[in-house]
Amino acid sequence: MNEIIQRLYVTGYQSYELGIFSEKDPRVGVIKNVLRRELMALIENGLEWIIISGNLGTEIWTGQLVNELKQAYPQIKLAILFPFENFGSKWKEPNQLLLSELVHTADFVDSVSHQPYQHPSQFKNHVNFLLQHTDATLAVYDAEYPGKSKFFLDDVRKFQEKNSYELLTITMDDLENFSDFGDSV
């Protein structure tokens, strides 16, 4: 890390991409433990805001984790920046509940487009906004196991060609290496 990261966007695999269909799946604990370790190190180095878009999987788990971390690090803040209004409104009820719980505990919630979904350009505008308003991205992602985040990470790499922007990744190997880590920190 070259500079202090104050505003971090966290993204990665969606739960279905990992074959995770229950919050009780033990792999969720492994992912959260690796994220916890990374986020704690960043918080101790000056991180102030953790930003998610509200996607199921990595982003929801990150939001839940930020709420837990606030006990030890009350200065940390969670922002949810949706790509458009009513994001997640068509999800199954249990998933809408997960998102709703985070919305009620977040320090800042807004959407980049103040219209319901109309066009793919809303996602492009969302990506551009995130890159312009964060210092870095932490992605739970491995190029050997492509997923939807690949497109966002391609945009990050293009952005990095002309801008100072940090891309931190947690790979499958990282998750495998920490799978014995357990729930303690």
N, C-alpha and C positions, 0 to 999 in steps of 0.2 A: 504494500500500500504506500503510495507516494504522499498523499495528502490525507487530512482528516476527512472521513466520510461522515457527514452530518445528516444527509437524507438518502435513505437506502430503499430501493424498490426490491421486493422479494417476490419471486415467481418460481415456477417449475412445473413438474408433472401434475396433471389433474388426477384425482383419485382413480378414475376409471382406466387411465393409461397405465397405472401400476397394478390394476386388478384388485384394488381396495374398494370394497363396497360397504364397509362398516367402520365406524370410528373406533371400534374395539379391536380392530386388526392389529396384531403386535407390530407390524411394520410401521404403523403411524407413530408409535412410541420411539422407534429407532430414528425415523425422520425428524421428529421433534427434538430428540436428544442431540442430533448433529446440528440442527438449526440453532438450538439453545446455546451450544458451545460457540458457534460462529457469532451469533448475535451478542452474546455476553462480551466476547473479545472486542467487538466493534463498539458496543456501548461504553466499555471501559476506555476506549480510545476516542470518545467524543461523539458517537452517534446520538442523534436527537430524535429523528423521525424514521419510522419504518412504515413504508407505503405498500399497500396491496391493492389489487383490483377486485378482489372478492371471488375469484374463481375457486371452485371446489378443489380440494387436495392441498397442495403445498401452500397456497395463499391463505386458505381458511385456517390451516394448522398453524401458520405463522401468526395470524391474528390472535388465535387462542393462546399461543405461546407468549406473545407480547403482553397480553393481560396477566399471565402468570409472572412474567419478568418484572412487571410494574411494582410488585411487592418489594423486590430487592433494588429496583432501579426506578423510583417514582418519576424521574425526569424524562423517561422515554415516552414517546407519543406514537399512537397508531393513527394513520390516515388511510381511508379507503377511498380510492378514486375510480369510480366506475367508468367504463367507456361511454355509457349512455344511460338515460333514465330508465327505471324499472328493470335494471339488470337483475337476473335471477328470478324474475316473477313467474316464469314458466317452469321452474324446477319443481321436483317433487316436494311435498310439504316438509319432510324432515330436513332436506337440504336448504329450503327457504328459512327454516327455523335456525339452522346453524349460521346463516348469513345475517339474519335479523338480530341474533344475539350479539354478533360482532358489531353491527351498525350501532347498537345501543351502547356499546362500551367504547367505541372509537372516539378519539379526540377530534377528528375532523372527517366529515363524509361529504362527498360531492361527486358529480359526474362531469366528465369533460364535455360531453354533448348533453344539452338540457332537453333533448328530444328522445322519445323511445327509439328503439332500433329501427333504422330506415335504410342504411347502406353500409357496405364494408368500409367506406372511407372513415366512418366513425371509429373503427378500430385503429386505422392508420393515424388519425388525429390523436387518439389516446396514447399510442406509442410515442409519437413526437412530443406530446406534452410531458410524459413520464421522463423521457430522455433529457428534455430541457430543464426539468425541475427536480432532478435527483443527481447525486454525485456518483452513484454506483448502483449496480444490480447484483444481487445474490440470487443465483439460480440453482435449484436442485435439478440438474440436467446432465446427461451424459450423451455425447455425440454418437456413441455406439448403440444407443437406445433412443432413436428419434421420437419426438412427440410434438405436440402443438407449439411448445415454447421455441422450437427451432426457428420459426419465422421471426419471433421477437428477438432472439439472439443474433440472427442475421442482421437485423436492423441496428442492434447495439454495435456490432462489429463495424458496420458502415459509419455509424455515428462516431466511433472511436478514431476513424481515419482523420477526422478534422477537429476532434474535440478531446479534451482530457476527461476520460470517463473510465471508471474501474468496473471490470466484470469479474466477479468472484463466482466460482462454481463449487457445488457439492456433487460429486460424481457417484456412480453406482459403487465404485471401489471404496470411496469414502464411507458410504452407508454400510457396505460389507465390513469394513474395518472397525466400525463402531457398533456393529450389531450386538456385541457382547457388553456394550456400555451400560445398558439398563436404564432405569428411570432416575438415577441419582446424578448429580452434577458435582 
